[in-house]
Amino acid sequence: LLSAQRQEAPRDVQLVDLARLVRDGVASVRAHKSLAQSRVVCRGAESLPFATQPLLVHQIVSNLVLNAGEATGGRGLVEIVVHDDGERAVLEVHDDGPGVPPERRGTLFDALTSTKSGGSGLGLFSVRACVQGLGGAVSVGESPLGGACFRVELPAEPAAVAV
């Protein structure tokens, strides 16, 4: 995580199936209490070869999916979509919770900032650090499901990645 935040050269770049890596990340947190009664759906590419750092992708997926589950009170719909837009790999996590008000979006990824009572403010901060470490960008907006959509865009060939 520190290497990612400092945007140091990646140490563990591997050619992986990003779609499978995301599904595996979702499966690893599926039993968490914040997803206990949620409906969790993965859509998009069945397979997406991609050079990346699997540990950072796992951190991104885990945090975003758990946040979505918490936003829905553990009883909503969480949808994860992975696809390739031709230039980037795109990962979106949608939920049908209350969403993130526009006035909160500008500081949402800052350290120690949380919209949840009792939240540490480190989850989304670590998501941003991991995404930036992979040469990508993360944003939050509105989901067609009615809640939030967190969108991660990773370049097909990040400048920092030497395969």
N, C-alpha and C positions, 0 to 999 in steps of 0.2 A: 504494500500500500504506500509506503514512504517512497519507494522507487517510482511508483506511478505518479505520485504528487509532484515529485521533483522532475518528472519527465525524463528520467534516466533511460538509457538504452535498455530495452527488454532483455531479460536473461533466459526466459523459458518460452520462446516463441515456437509454436508447433502448428503444423497443418492439421486442422481438425474439421469435423463436420459440425459447423456452428449450430445448425438446427438441432442436432442430437445433443450437443453440449448444453444448449438451453433447456431442452426437455429433461435432461439428467439433473440440471440445477433445480428445475421446478420440482422434480420428484424428490430431491433431497430435502426440501423444506415442506413438502406436502403435508406431513404429519404435525406440523407446528400448530399450536393452539389458535393462532390468529387466522388459520385457514381451515379449522376443524370442520365447519359446516358450510364452507364456501364451495361453489362450483368453479373449478379451475380448468381452463381449456387452453390447449396449445394449437395454434393454427399457422398457416403459411407454408413455407418451403419444407418439404420432407427431408431434403438434404441440401447443405450449403457449405461446400469446401471453403475454408477460410484460414489464413495464417494469423494466429493470435496467441495470447497468453491465457490458457484455460483457467488458471486460478483467478485472474482478474474478471473474466467473464462470469465465472461462478459467483464471485462477490457481487457483481452488478445484478445478476438475475435474482440471487437470494434476497438482497435488500429490497429491490423493487417489488417482487412478488409478496414478500412479507408485509411491506408497507401497504400494498393494495388490499391484502387480507384484513389488515388492521383498519383501513379506511372503510371497509364494508361491514365492520363489526363482526367479522368472522362468519358471516352468513350470506355474503353477496356473490356476485359473479366477477371473476378475475380472468381476463383473457390475455394470453401472451401470443404475439404475432412476430414471426421472423421471416424476413424476405430480403431480396437483393434488388436494389433499384437501378442496377447497372454500374453505378460508381461506388456504392457503399452497401455494406450490410446494415440492415435496419432491424432493431428490436424494439417492439412497443409493448408496454404493459398497460392494459386498460382495466378499469374497474367501474362498478355502478354505485360507488359511494358518493359522498357529497361534493367531491372535486376539490380543487385548490383555487381559492379566490384569486383573481388577477393581481390584486395588490400584494399578495404573499409570494408570488412566483419569482420575483426578482432576487429574493434573499433565501429562497428555499434550500439551495445547495450550500449555503454558508455553514461553517462549523458552528456547532452549538445552537443552531436554529431549528426549532421544531414546532409543528402545528399541533402536536399531541401533548396532553398533560402527562408529565413523567417521561417524555421522550428525551433522548440524549442529544439529538441534533448531530449525530455522527453517521447515521445510515446514509442519508442522501449526500452528505459531504464525501463519504467514501465512494459512493457511486460516481460522483463527478471526478474524483481523483483517479479512479480506475479508468473511466472513459477517456479522460484527458491523457492518461499514461499510454493509452492505445491509439492516441492521435485522433480521437473522435470528439463528439459533442453530445450533450444530453439536454433535453428541454422538457418542459411540462406544459400541457394544454388541456383541452377538453376532449373527453372521449364520447363517441357516439352512444356509449352505454349509459351516459349521464354523469359519470364521475370524472376522474382524471385519466390522462394518457401521458405516460412518461415515455419519451422517444429517445432512443440511443442510436446514433449514426456512427458507424466505424468505417474508415476508409478501406477500400479493397487492398491498398498497398500503403499502409501508414509509413510516413517518412522515417520514423524511428525504428521501424521493424526491419531487421536484417535476418532473413530466413536462411 
